[in-house]
Amino acid sequence: MTTLAEFKQNTETEQLKRAFCKVMVTVAQQIPRTLSKQIIEQVESTIPHISEVAAHLSSWLEDEELIIPYCCVANFYQEKSAFSQAQYFLNQCYDVAQTRLGVDHSIMAIVLHNLAENHELQGHYAEAEIFNQKALTIWKKQLGVTDPVVASSLNNLAGVRKKQGHYADAESLYLQALKIREQQLEENHPDVAACLNNLAELYRLQGRYVEAEQFLQRSQSIWEKHLGEYHPHLASNLNNLANLYRAQGRYTESEPLYQRALSIQEQHSGQDHPSIVTTLNNLAGIYETQGHYTKAEPLYKRALSIEEQHLGENYPSVATILNNLGEFYRIQGRYADAETFCLRSLAIKEEQLGEHHPDVALSLTLLANLYRHRGCYAEIEQLLQRALSIQEQHLGEKHPNLAITLNNLADYYQEQGNLTDAELMYKRSLAIKEQHLGTSHSSVANSLINLADLYKSQTRYEDAEPLLQRALVILKQHFGEHHSDVAMGSNHLADLYQSQGRYADAEELYQKSLEIIKQHLGKNHPRAVIILNNLASLYCAQSQYSKAESAYLQALTVSTDHLEADDPISQIVLQNFFGFLKQAIQEEQTDNFSNPWVQEMIKKLQRDNEVKE
C-alpha cells in the first residue's frame, strides 16, 4: 500500500519529469533545422539530454510534443551525415508514435516523411518512395485529396521519382500538386511558384526547354510580386532560369541572372553564408564553359572555403565542390591538382555517405575520366565497373545516370582497342537516354556522335554518317543553327568527310564551325583551337602547306596564350604541328612557309636529323 509520503514523492517526481520534458521540447524547437559547424558545436552538449527524453521519458510527453525530441536528435545526426544514428531515432519515433497514436494519425505522416528523407539522403530511393507513399496516403485520408499539405506530400514523392529517373511519374505528381495549390491557394501564391520551379527543373532535365522557361518566368513573376525583387526565393528562381539558359548555350543571358542572384543572396545573408555557395558554383561553371578559367577558379575556391568554414572539411557538399574543382583542373590539363581534389572528394563521400551511395559512383566516374586523360589505364575499368555496380543497385539498370558511366566505359574500351565492348556500351547508353529523355534530347545527340566516331575509327563510314546527320538535326532543333554544340557536331561530321577524302565538304563544315565558335565563345576558346587543328590537318592532307601553316599558327597562338602548357589540347596541337613540319621536310616543301619562327623550327628539325644520321 502506497503511503501519503510516497504518493507525494511520486507526484513530485512525475511533475519534475514532465517539467524536464517541457524544457527539453522547448530547447529542441529552438534548434534550427539547418546546422552549421558552429551551431553543431553549440548544441552538441544539449543533444544527450534531448535524447534522454526520447529514450526514457516519452510517456511524459503530450501527444503534440511526442515526436519533437526524436526528430530534433535525428536531424542533428543527419546534419552530421551520421545517417545510421538518425535512422535509429526515427525508427524509435515511428514505434512510439504508432503505439500511442495509431497508424493513420496525421503525426505519423510527418514521421514517415522524415524516414523518407533520411533514406533519400543515403541514396535509398526505393525505401524513400515507400515511406513517402505511406505519408501521402495518410494525408489524403486525414485532410482530403485537395489539401495543400497533400500537394507538399506529392512534391516530396515526385522528387524521389525524379531521382530514380522516372520522369513521367514525377511529372504527373508535380502536376497534381500544382493543380491543388492553384485551386486552394490562388494561381499567384508563392507555393504555386515553388511547384512551377519543380516542374521547370524536371523539364530542363528532359530537354523541354520552352516549357521550362515558361514555368520559370511565371514563377519569377509571382516571387517578385509577393516577396519583392530582393528575396532569397527569387534568387533560387533566378539560379534555375540561368541554369536553363546555360543548358541552351545562352551564356550572355545566363551570366547576369547568376550575378543578380548572387547579389540578392549576399545582400540578404552576407558574403560568406552557405546560401551563396550554389550560385558561386554555377557562376564559376558558366565561366569555365566559356573558357574564362581565371574568373572561374576564385569562385570555386570561395565556395569551397565557405562550405569548409561553416560545415567542416568532411561534409558531403564540400565533396561536391571538390569534384567541380577536380574536373575544372582536368579540363586544363592540371592533372596533379585534379587528382588531389578528386581523391579527397571520393574519400569524403565514402566516409560520410557510405561506399555504395550513388554520389560515390559519380566521384568514381570523374576519377576514372581523369586517369583516362592522363593515360593511367590500370585502374580505370575497375573504377567504372564499381560505379556501374553502385548505380545498378541503387538506381536500376536503366537510370539516366547509368548512361554517363556506360559512355565513359565505352570510351575506355575504344581507346584500349576493345571495339566490340565499346560498341555495346555506347548502344546501351544510347538506349537508356532515348527511353528516359526521348529520341530528340541533346544528350542523345552526344551518344550518337560517340557511336559514330567509333564507326569512323573502324572505317564504317556508311554507318557513321547517318548517326552524325541525326545528331546535327537534334542539336539544331534544340539550340538553333549557330550554337557552339552545333559547331562541334559539325566538326565531327567534317572529320568523317576528311576520312572519306571529301575534302571540300569537310573544309566547308570546319570553316562554319570555327565561325560559330568565334562568334559565341570567342576566338581564344579551346574549342576554336580544336577546330583550327583539324582544319590544319585537312590542309596538310591536301599538301596545302601555306594554309596548314596559317591554321596551326593560329591554334598555337591561342593555346600558348590561353591554355596551360600541359593542357591536352595544347599538347595535341604541338605534336601535330611538328608532325606537319616533318612531313613538309620529307616532301621537300619547306619553301612554302613564310613565318620566320616556322622556318627556324624547320632548320632545327633538319639539324637534328643530320645529327641522327
SEFI-916982 format. One line per field, with one value per residue (C-alpha): x, y, z; chain. Coordinates in pm, 1 decimal. Layout:
% SEFI-916982
u = X|...
v = Y|...
w = Z|...
chain = A|...
% end
This chain:
% SEFI-916982
u = 0.0|137.9|181.3|90.1|458.1|535.3|239.4|360.1|711.8|586.8|371.9|663.4|878.8|611.5|592.6|970.2|987.0|705.2|868.8|1205.4|1037.3|869.0|1200.8|1375.3|1093.8|1126.0|1503.0|1457.1|1216.6|1470.7|1744.9|1736.0|1683.7|1986.3|2300.2|2638.1|2955.6|2941.0|2578.7|2652.6|2929.7|2696.8|2410.0|2610.9|2609.0|2228.9|2159.4|2217.5|1950.0|1701.3|1797.8|1722.3|1369.3|1327.0|1475.3|1325.0|1070.6|837.1|546.8|562.2|527.0|194.9|70.3|150.1|504.8|567.1|787.0|974.3|1270.5|1314.8|1303.5|1540.7|1804.5|1760.3|1804.7|2117.9|2274.3|2155.9|2332.8|2648.2|2590.9|2552.3|2257.6|2254.3|2221.1|1947.7|1775.2|1781.3|1593.2|1349.9|1270.4|1213.1|993.0|788.7|732.9|638.2|407.5|236.0|176.6|27.6|-144.9|-220.5|-105.3|-334.8|-268.4|-150.0|163.0|254.8|268.2|532.9|734.4|709.0|823.4|1129.3|1208.8|1176.9|1410.6|1677.1|1667.2|1675.4|1989.2|2153.8|2054.5|1798.9|1535.9|1314.6|1274.2|1219.0|945.2|764.4|764.7|652.1|367.4|252.7|270.5|68.2|-199.4|-237.1|-258.5|-525.3|-726.4|-695.7|-722.8|-879.5|-718.7|-715.8|-549.3|-227.1|-44.4|-126.8|34.3|354.1|349.8|301.6|601.9|815.7|719.8|778.5|1127.9|1219.5|1071.3|1277.1|1595.4|1503.2|1483.1|1106.8|1034.9|682.9|570.8|741.9|567.6|227.6|282.4|416.1|116.8|-123.3|48.3|32.5|-337.9|-416.7|-221.0|-371.9|-722.6|-674.6|-430.8|-491.4|-280.5|-22.4|54.6|427.1|363.4|239.2|570.4|756.2|558.9|635.7|1005.1|994.9|827.6|1065.7|1368.6|1218.0|1153.9|1510.6|1643.9|1424.4|1536.3|1187.7|1335.1|1039.4|806.3|1075.6|1131.3|759.7|721.3|1031.3|928.7|582.7|726.2|968.3|676.6|499.1|805.0|866.5|501.9|459.3|806.6|981.0|1284.5|1540.1|1402.4|1614.7|1337.4|1365.6|1741.8|1675.6|1438.0|1696.7|1952.7|1720.9|1644.6|2016.5|2078.6|1820.8|1982.4|2323.0|2192.8|2080.4|2413.5|2253.5|2552.5|2503.0|2155.0|2262.9|2556.1|2365.7|2098.1|2362.8|2512.6|2174.1|2103.1|2441.2|2381.4|2044.2|2189.6|2491.4|2267.0|2032.9|2278.6|2626.6|2924.8|3029.8|2696.7|2640.3|2330.3|2551.2|2761.5|2534.4|2531.7|2910.2|2942.5|2702.6|2871.4|3211.1|3068.5|2949.9|3289.2|3453.3|3226.8|3330.3|3698.3|3728.8|3936.0|4086.5|3734.7|3608.5|3882.5|3847.6|3470.6|3513.4|3772.2|3549.9|3262.3|3490.8|3619.2|3264.4|3149.8|3458.0|3422.5|3053.3|3015.1|3362.9|3617.2|3449.2|3090.2|2926.2|2860.3|3231.6|3297.0|3071.6|3281.0|3600.0|3459.7|3391.8|3744.3|3888.5|3701.8|3796.8|4167.1|4136.0|3997.5|4304.1|4543.4|4641.5|4622.4|4809.0|4575.4|4274.9|4370.7|4422.1|4070.8|3902.6|4060.5|3969.8|3611.3|3584.7|3723.2|3468.3|3174.8|3278.4|3321.5|3010.8|2764.4|2892.4|3082.2|2767.1|2596.1|2507.0|2716.6|3019.6|2957.3|2978.7|3317.5|3444.4|3339.9|3514.6|3831.5|3829.1|3783.9|4083.6|4301.3|4191.0|4308.9|4636.2|4686.6|4680.8|4471.6|4542.0|4260.1|4005.3|3797.2|3783.0|3662.8|3397.0|3273.6|3239.7|3046.5|2825.1|2753.6|2653.6|2421.4|2256.7|2198.8|2055.2|1912.8|1827.4|1973.8|1808.7|1862.8|1986.8|2296.7|2391.7|2419.6|2706.3|2906.5|2840.6|2958.4|3283.2|3336.6|3284.9|3542.9|3791.2|3723.9|3760.9|4098.6|4208.2|4109.1|3820.4|3578.7|3318.1|3257.2|3282.8|3000.4|2785.2|2835.3|2765.1|2447.0|2325.7|2393.9|2204.2|1905.8|1876.3|1883.8|1624.3|1395.2|1415.0|1484.4|1321.3|1479.4|1536.7|1721.0|2056.7|2219.3|2102.5|2288.3|2609.6|2567.4|2504.1|2827.1|3026.6|2891.3|2956.5|3316.6|3361.6|3229.7|3458.5|3759.1|3653.5|3608.2|3235.0|3159.1|2814.2|2709.4|2866.5|2726.1|2351.7|2419.9|2607.5|2340.5|2070.8|2276.6|2306.6|1931.9|1870.1|2126.4|1989.4|1633.8|1740.3|1990.8|1947.1|2182.0|2455.7|2513.6|2860.0|2735.2|2609.1|2954.9|3121.5|2871.4|2957.5|3324.5|3270.7|3092.5|3379.3|3623.1|3426.0|3428.6|3803.5|3849.5|3646.0|3852.7|3559.7|3785.2|3565.5|3269.7|3498.0|3650.4|3311.8|3195.4|3519.6|3500.2|3134.9|3207.8|3503.1|3299.1|3025.1|3275.5|3448.4|3116.2|2966.4|3264.7|3539.8|3841.9|4051.5|3825.2|3971.4|3706.8|3844.8|4185.9|4038.6|3875.7|4184.5|4393.3|4151.8|4141.8|4522.1|4521.2|4280.6|4509.3|4807.8|4629.6|4590.6|4952.1|4822.5|5117.1|5071.7|4709.3|4808.2|5084.3|4838.6|4584.9|4849.5|4996.8|4654.1|4595.0|4940.4|4898.7|4570.5|4692.6|5016.2|4847.0|4530.8|4590.4|4827.0|5143.1|5035.1|4677.3|4589.2|4466.3|4794.4|4995.7|4794.3|4833.3|5207.4|5252.8|5053.9|5238.1|5582.3|5449.4|5334.9|5680.1|5848.9|5612.7|5698.2|6070.4|6029.0|5830.1|6075.2|5801.3|5968.8|5989.5|5613.4|5648.9|5666.4|5671.3|6025.7|5962.2|5836.4|6144.8|6364.1|6181.0|6235.9|6608.5|6626.7|6449.7|6681.2|6987.9|6851.5|6802.7|7157.6|7293.8|7094.9|7220.2
v = 0.0|342.0|584.9|952.0|1047.1|803.8|932.8|1291.6|1189.6|1006.0|1303.3|1538.7|1304.2|1293.6|1671.7|1704.5|1462.2|1640.6|1977.9|1846.3|1715.3|2051.5|2231.2|1988.1|2011.1|2390.5|2362.5|2114.9|2350.2|2632.3|2434.3|2527.7|2255.9|2360.5|2339.8|2495.9|2358.5|2632.3|2560.0|2187.0|2264.7|2491.0|2241.6|1918.7|1918.6|1954.2|1657.9|1386.9|1549.2|1559.2|1200.2|1105.6|1236.8|1037.7|718.8|708.2|982.9|973.7|875.3|1224.6|1395.4|1529.1|1388.9|1709.3|1703.2|1334.2|1332.2|1660.5|1518.4|1225.5|1444.7|1701.4|1440.1|1263.8|1593.4|1668.6|1341.7|1392.2|1727.6|1547.9|1284.9|1022.5|865.0|533.9|718.6|935.5|619.9|472.1|767.8|784.8|415.7|468.6|764.9|555.0|277.8|515.2|727.9|427.6|267.4|579.6|746.4|467.3|407.5|666.1|967.4|1282.7|1292.0|951.7|1114.2|1356.3|1066.3|879.7|1188.4|1216.8|849.7|900.2|1199.2|1006.4|721.8|967.8|1132.7|790.0|718.2|456.7|580.6|271.6|291.0|667.5|613.7|362.8|595.0|893.3|684.9|590.2|951.4|1063.9|803.8|929.2|1294.7|1217.8|1021.2|1283.0|1604.7|1511.7|1485.8|1860.2|1994.5|2198.0|1960.4|1680.1|1891.7|1911.5|1535.1|1487.1|1713.2|1501.7|1181.9|1343.3|1447.8|1087.9|958.4|1219.5|1098.5|744.7|861.3|805.0|1138.2|1065.0|963.2|1267.7|1499.2|1353.4|1402.3|1756.4|1848.1|1710.8|1922.7|2229.6|2181.7|2154.1|2465.5|2669.4|2566.2|2607.8|2897.7|3104.2|3098.5|3353.8|3219.5|3167.9|2794.8|2778.1|2933.3|2656.2|2393.8|2571.3|2565.7|2191.3|2123.0|2353.1|2169.0|1837.9|1978.2|2110.7|1761.7|1627.9|1897.2|2051.6|2398.7|2601.0|2465.2|2505.1|2869.2|2947.2|2799.2|2973.1|3310.8|3269.1|3169.8|3463.4|3698.9|3550.6|3582.2|3942.4|4036.9|3873.9|3885.6|4169.0|4181.3|4102.4|3789.8|3469.3|3263.8|3487.1|3423.6|3048.9|3106.4|3321.6|3045.0|2791.1|3019.6|3081.4|2705.2|2664.3|2930.2|2775.1|2435.9|2605.1|2781.7|3122.3|3238.1|3611.8|3576.0|3329.4|3516.5|3833.2|3616.4|3438.8|3777.1|3912.0|3600.1|3630.7|3999.0|3921.6|3641.6|3844.4|4136.1|3909.6|3669.4|3815.9|3729.6|3418.8|3245.2|2887.8|3003.0|3166.8|2856.0|2713.1|3041.8|3074.0|2722.5|2797.2|3123.9|2951.8|2680.0|2918.9|3092.2|2750.3|2658.5|2976.4|2914.9|3203.5|2998.4|3288.2|3407.3|3059.8|2940.0|3203.7|3147.4|2771.9|2831.4|3085.4|2836.9|2568.3|2798.4|2892.0|2529.8|2419.9|2709.4|2654.8|2278.6|2138.6|1988.7|1647.6|1740.0|1587.0|1925.5|2002.5|1689.3|1823.2|2139.8|1932.2|1731.3|2053.3|2176.9|1839.6|1845.1|2211.6|2128.1|1817.1|2020.8|2245.4|1951.2|2025.5|1657.2|1654.3|1917.9|1740.8|1407.7|1565.7|1711.4|1405.1|1165.9|1389.1|1414.0|1037.4|982.1|1223.8|1065.2|712.3|811.9|1028.3|860.5|504.5|320.0|233.8|573.0|697.6|1011.5|786.7|645.6|998.4|1055.7|721.1|814.2|1152.2|993.5|731.3|1003.8|1187.4|874.4|811.7|1157.6|1104.6|769.8|581.7|287.8|34.1|143.3|284.1|-23.6|-119.5|229.7|240.6|-111.5|-27.4|290.4|89.5|-167.6|102.2|271.6|-51.6|-147.7|184.5|339.8|42.7|-76.2|195.2|514.7|820.7|848.4|498.8|620.4|853.3|573.5|341.3|608.8|655.6|280.9|271.7|549.1|341.8|24.3|214.0|354.3|5.6|-133.7|-335.3|-209.0|-481.4|-397.0|-25.8|-55.5|-249.9|14.5|304.8|138.3|60.7|420.9|547.9|320.6|444.0|808.1|753.7|574.3|836.1|1156.3|1090.3|1039.3|1411.1|1511.6|1688.3|1420.3|1160.8|1360.4|1327.0|948.2|934.7|1129.3|893.4|586.0|744.7|822.1|457.7|351.4|605.7|451.9|117.4|277.5|200.6|531.7|436.5|352.6|666.1|934.6|887.0|897.0|1225.5|1371.2|1274.4|1424.1|1753.5|1768.0|1720.0|1981.6|2237.0|2174.4|2232.5|2512.8|2671.5|2679.0|2886.0|2719.7|2603.7|2244.3|2250.2|2369.3|2076.1|1831.7|1972.6|1933.3|1558.6|1530.6|1721.5|1470.9|1192.3|1368.5|1418.7|1045.6|973.1|1213.7|1453.8|1749.5|2027.6|1919.6|1889.6|2234.8|2399.5|2245.4|2328.0|2691.2|2723.8|2560.7|2788.7|3097.0|2990.3|2924.5|3259.3|3440.2|3274.4|3170.8|3395.0|3332.5|3222.0|2942.0|2587.0|2469.6|2713.8|2551.6|2205.6|2312.9|2503.3|2192.5|1981.5|2238.4|2241.5|1862.3|1881.7|2122.6|1905.5|1601.6|1800.8|1929.2|2286.6|2383.0|2758.8|2720.1|2449.2|2673.6|2958.4|2736.0|2574.1|2911.7|3042.0|2730.0|2751.7|3120.6|3062.0|2751.7|2924.4|3242.9|3098.7|2732.8|2558.7|2410.9|2058.7|2106.5|1804.2|2029.6|2223.1|1902.4|1758.5|2076.5|2092.8|1725.8|1759.1|2076.1|1915.6|1613.1|1850.5|2012.9|1673.8|1581.1|1906.1|1833.4|1482.5|1610.7|1899.0|2159.1|2386.7|2679.6|2727.7|2863.0|3236.0|3265.5|3323.7|3114.7|2823.6|2848.9|2840.2|2528.2|2361.6|2434.8|2292.0|1971.7|1941.1|1981.4|1719.6|1480.9|1538.7|1461.9|1137.8|1033.9
w = 0.0|-103.1|183.3|159.6|165.7|-115.3|-315.1|-275.2|-370.9|-680.1|-772.5|-736.0|-945.6|-1212.8|-1212.7|-1235.5|-1527.4|-1706.2|-1642.5|-1767.4|-2081.2|-2138.4|-2111.9|-2348.0|-2602.8|-2596.1|-2640.6|-2928.3|-3103.4|-3082.4|-3259.9|-3631.5|-3888.5|-4096.1|-3881.6|-3946.5|-3791.6|-3527.3|-3435.7|-3411.1|-3164.1|-2965.0|-2932.8|-2909.4|-2527.6|-2530.2|-2758.5|-2490.7|-2271.2|-2558.3|-2640.3|-2279.3|-2319.9|-2641.2|-2497.8|-2148.8|-2086.4|-2384.7|-2155.2|-2002.6|-2340.8|-2466.8|-2798.4|-2984.9|-2838.4|-2887.1|-3197.6|-3136.6|-2937.6|-3177.7|-3486.9|-3334.0|-3249.3|-3584.8|-3769.6|-3564.5|-3677.3|-4034.4|-4045.3|-3932.3|-4205.1|-3930.3|-4107.6|-3919.8|-3586.2|-3734.6|-3856.7|-3504.4|-3354.2|-3645.1|-3606.6|-3232.7|-3315.8|-3556.4|-3299.9|-3016.4|-3231.3|-3387.1|-3047.1|-2892.2|-3187.1|-3433.5|-3789.7|-3953.7|-3731.1|-3909.2|-3691.0|-3836.1|-4180.4|-4050.9|-3909.1|-4238.6|-4428.4|-4203.5|-4258.3|-4633.3|-4620.5|-4427.8|-4680.9|-4970.6|-4832.3|-4827.4|-5186.8|-5077.9|-5319.6|-5321.4|-4942.6|-4960.0|-5215.5|-4990.9|-4689.3|-4899.3|-5043.4|-4693.4|-4577.1|-4880.4|-4807.8|-4450.7|-4553.4|-4813.0|-4556.5|-4282.9|-4485.4|-4818.1|-5160.1|-5231.8|-4916.7|-4970.3|-4733.3|-4978.2|-5250.4|-5043.8|-4999.0|-5374.2|-5432.0|-5197.9|-5377.3|-5717.0|-5611.2|-5529.7|-5854.7|-6042.8|-5873.9|-5975.5|-6336.5|-6359.1|-6521.4|-6643.9|-6293.3|-6144.1|-6389.8|-6310.1|-5935.7|-5976.9|-6194.7|-5932.4|-5667.4|-5890.5|-5958.5|-5585.9|-5496.6|-5780.4|-5672.0|-5298.7|-5274.9|-5593.6|-5908.4|-5794.0|-5445.8|-5361.8|-5307.0|-5666.3|-5772.7|-5588.4|-5783.3|-6109.6|-6020.4|-5957.3|-6289.8|-6473.4|-6335.6|-6448.0|-6795.6|-6813.1|-6742.1|-7022.3|-7266.5|-7272.7|-7264.1|-7390.9|-7121.2|-6856.1|-6948.4|-6939.7|-6591.8|-6456.5|-6594.3|-6442.8|-6104.6|-6117.3|-6170.6|-5866.3|-5641.3|-5744.2|-5689.3|-5348.2|-5194.2|-5376.7|-5604.5|-5334.0|-5163.9|-5137.5|-5301.4|-5606.8|-5610.4|-5631.8|-5921.1|-6099.5|-6049.8|-6209.1|-6502.9|-6550.8|-6542.0|-6815.9|-7035.2|-6972.4|-7086.8|-7407.8|-7454.0|-7392.4|-7191.1|-7231.0|-7076.9|-6811.7|-6657.0|-6547.7|-6383.0|-6175.8|-6088.8|-5981.9|-5773.3|-5603.1|-5527.7|-5365.3|-5154.3|-5044.1|-4951.5|-4756.2|-4587.5|-4626.9|-4845.3|-4653.1|-4598.0|-4722.0|-4913.2|-5177.9|-5246.9|-5516.7|-5705.3|-5678.7|-5821.5|-6104.0|-6194.9|-6190.3|-6412.2|-6681.0|-6684.2|-6716.1|-7007.5|-7188.3|-7120.1|-6871.4|-6630.2|-6437.1|-6349.1|-6260.5|-6025.7|-5749.7|-5739.9|-5695.5|-5423.0|-5248.7|-5248.8|-5105.7|-4831.9|-4723.8|-4705.0|-4512.0|-4270.0|-4198.6|-4236.3|-4180.7|-4419.3|-4445.9|-4526.7|-4839.4|-5001.4|-4964.8|-5169.2|-5445.5|-5480.7|-5473.1|-5765.0|-5954.6|-5893.1|-5992.7|-6322.0|-6371.2|-6336.1|-6555.5|-6842.3|-6822.8|-6807.4|-6445.3|-6365.6|-6033.2|-5888.4|-6035.9|-5879.4|-5536.8|-5535.7|-5688.5|-5438.0|-5144.8|-5271.4|-5304.7|-4953.6|-4801.2|-4978.9|-4886.5|-4522.2|-4488.6|-4726.1|-4739.7|-5013.4|-5209.4|-5231.2|-5583.8|-5522.4|-5469.8|-5818.2|-5960.0|-5794.2|-5920.5|-6274.6|-6258.8|-6120.8|-6396.0|-6657.7|-6514.5|-6528.6|-6888.0|-6993.0|-6808.4|-6980.6|-6647.2|-6765.1|-6489.6|-6254.5|-6498.0|-6569.7|-6202.0|-6105.8|-6376.5|-6309.8|-5941.2|-6028.6|-6261.1|-5990.2|-5739.5|-5986.6|-6096.2|-5733.5|-5617.4|-5932.4|-6150.6|-6480.2|-6691.7|-6492.4|-6689.7|-6466.8|-6574.4|-6933.3|-6836.9|-6676.1|-6968.9|-7209.2|-7013.2|-7004.9|-7382.2|-7426.0|-7226.9|-7426.5|-7753.7|-7651.0|-7548.7|-7887.3|-7743.2|-8006.7|-7959.1|-7594.4|-7672.1|-7923.7|-7675.1|-7405.5|-7643.0|-7765.9|-7413.9|-7308.9|-7613.4|-7545.1|-7184.6|-7293.1|-7565.3|-7319.9|-7043.5|-7232.1|-7567.4|-7908.1|-7965.7|-7647.6|-7684.6|-7469.5|-7722.3|-7988.2|-7785.7|-7772.2|-8146.7|-8206.2|-7983.5|-8159.9|-8499.5|-8404.7|-8311.6|-8652.0|-8821.8|-8646.6|-8798.2|-9144.7|-9116.7|-9281.9|-9408.2|-9050.3|-8905.4|-9135.1|-9065.8|-8691.4|-8724.8|-8951.7|-8699.0|-8414.7|-8600.6|-8662.4|-8288.5|-8187.0|-8432.9|-8311.2|-7951.2|-7984.7|-8325.2|-8624.1|-8459.6|-8121.7|-8012.1|-7966.8|-8325.3|-8428.8|-8252.2|-8403.7|-8745.6|-8657.2|-8606.2|-8940.5|-9104.8|-8951.0|-9116.4|-9452.9|-9425.0|-9356.4|-9668.3|-9879.0|-9917.1|-9855.9|-9993.0|-9776.7|-9475.2|-9523.1|-9554.6|-9224.7|-9042.3|-9152.4|-9048.6|-8713.6|-8649.4|-8726.1|-8481.3|-8203.6|-8254.9|-8257.4|-7947.8|-7735.3|-7864.7|-8084.8|-7786.7|-7665.8|-7651.0|-7897.9|-8154.6|-8108.0|-8172.4|-8499.3|-8617.0|-8551.6|-8755.3|-9033.5|-9045.1|-9064.2|-9359.1|-9545.5|-9465.1|-9612.8|-9936.1|-9926.9|-9893.1|-9674.7|-9652.8|-9538.9|-9293.9|-9158.4|-9101.0|-8921.8|-8699.7|-8605.8|-8503.0|-8293.6|-8134.9|-8052.8|-7869.8|-7685.9|-7580.4|-7462.0|-7305.5|-7211.6|-6973.3|-7123.8|-7026.6|-7142.1|-7360.4|-7642.4|-7640.3|-7649.7|-7938.4|-8144.2|-8078.5|-8164.4|-8486.6|-8581.8|-8558.2|-8744.4|-9015.2|-9034.9|-9062.7|-9345.3|-9526.5|-9488.7|-9626.6|-9922.0|-9975.9|-9943.0|-9686.8|-9927.8|-9888.0|-9533.1|-9470.3|-9091.9|-8954.3|-8642.3|-8853.4|-9073.9|-8762.7|-8637.0|-8975.9|-8962.7|-8610.7|-8718.7|-9017.8|-8794.4|-8555.7|-8848.0|-8966.7|-8617.3|-8602.1|-8944.3
chain = A|A|A|A|A|A|A|A|A|A|A|A|A|A|A|A|A|A|A|A|A|A|A|A|A|A|A|A|A|A|A|A|A|A|A|A|A|A|A|A|A|A|A|A|A|A|A|A|A|A|A|A|A|A|A|A|A|A|A|A|A|A|A|A|A|A|A|A|A|A|A|A|A|A|A|A|A|A|A|A|A|A|A|A|A|A|A|A|A|A|A|A|A|A|A|A|A|A|A|A|A|A|A|A|A|A|A|A|A|A|A|A|A|A|A|A|A|A|A|A|A|A|A|A|A|A|A|A|A|A|A|A|A|A|A|A|A|A|A|A|A|A|A|A|A|A|A|A|A|A|A|A|A|A|A|A|A|A|A|A|A|A|A|A|A|A|A|A|A|A|A|A|A|A|A|A|A|A|A|A|A|A|A|A|A|A|A|A|A|A|A|A|A|A|A|A|A|A|A|A|A|A|A|A|A|A|A|A|A|A|A|A|A|A|A|A|A|A|A|A|A|A|A|A|A|A|A|A|A|A|A|A|A|A|A|A|A|A|A|A|A|A|A|A|A|A|A|A|A|A|A|A|A|A|A|A|A|A|A|A|A|A|A|A|A|A|A|A|A|A|A|A|A|A|A|A|A|A|A|A|A|A|A|A|A|A|A|A|A|A|A|A|A|A|A|A|A|A|A|A|A|A|A|A|A|A|A|A|A|A|A|A|A|A|A|A|A|A|A|A|A|A|A|A|A|A|A|A|A|A|A|A|A|A|A|A|A|A|A|A|A|A|A|A|A|A|A|A|A|A|A|A|A|A|A|A|A|A|A|A|A|A|A|A|A|A|A|A|A|A|A|A|A|A|A|A|A|A|A|A|A|A|A|A|A|A|A|A|A|A|A|A|A|A|A|A|A|A|A|A|A|A|A|A|A|A|A|A|A|A|A|A|A|A|A|A|A|A|A|A|A|A|A|A|A|A|A|A|A|A|A|A|A|A|A|A|A|A|A|A|A|A|A|A|A|A|A|A|A|A|A|A|A|A|A|A|A|A|A|A|A|A|A|A|A|A|A|A|A|A|A|A|A|A|A|A|A|A|A|A|A|A|A|A|A|A|A|A|A|A|A|A|A|A|A|A|A|A|A|A|A|A|A|A|A|A|A|A|A|A|A|A|A|A|A|A|A|A|A|A|A|A|A|A|A|A|A|A|A|A|A|A|A|A|A|A|A|A|A|A|A|A|A|A|A|A|A|A|A|A|A|A|A|A|A|A|A|A|A|A|A|A|A|A|A|A|A|A|A|A|A|A|A|A|A|A|A|A|A|A|A|A|A|A|A|A|A|A|A|A|A|A|A|A|A|A|A|A|A|A|A|A|A|A|A|A|A|A|A|A|A|A|A
% end
